[in-house]
Amino acid sequence: MNTKLLDGERALVTGCAGGIGRGVARALKAEGATVVGSDIVASPAQDGIDFLAADLAKADGWRGLLDGALRRLGSISLFVHAASPRRQEIDTPLTVSEETWDAMTAINLRSGFFLAREIGRHMRERAIKGRILLVTSLHSGVPRNLPHYSASKAGMTMAMKELARVLAPDGIRVNAIAPGAVPGGGFVADDLNELVAQIPLGRAGTPDDIAQVAVAILSERFGRYVVGTTVEVDGGLGLASWIPARA
């Protein structure tokens, strides 16, 4: 009898109202994990996934989420940080405001790092050989006309590597996954169409495309020797030329 890849795991997934976060939460649940999801507004439980409200842009947002998740789960063996503010195409390098910059970096980088760090400490203290996955982007290394977004994702990539080096000796694996063009992430139609035309596989990605790779990385069957790595899931978009700069 085949067991599910994540039987017995207890997972916290941020950014679960929709998109990639929702897709990952559902995939983890389907593979046997008990899942608590979070977003800025708590949704009713769906597909066996419990939800907590958390405003990760606020200084105490990640702390409250961690406390609530531990109360519901008892312990955490899997953590996925998929939360990210919706991007606006007007927020270009010459126009982005300090407020927009701060909100993006607070959710992506600050809350992502501190949640991952404290969950890593929790895993180490309880001798849990857990796994942590940060959802970054191809734009951690390629400009996207959105400097606050690209900079926050680049920062997440290095934060992941720093945590991976420290936690790996305790059997805790920290990695990142970098999606390509997935509709719903803030693309306007013209940019998305332009990107799709450059994708070697000929289509945009879906949350399930990302989620299935996330499951593999988080599982001990397929990902047990993957540490400190960013896995690109982009249909080959990283091989293509990019959209032109916009002032």
Disulfide bonds with the S-S distance in Angstrom:
none
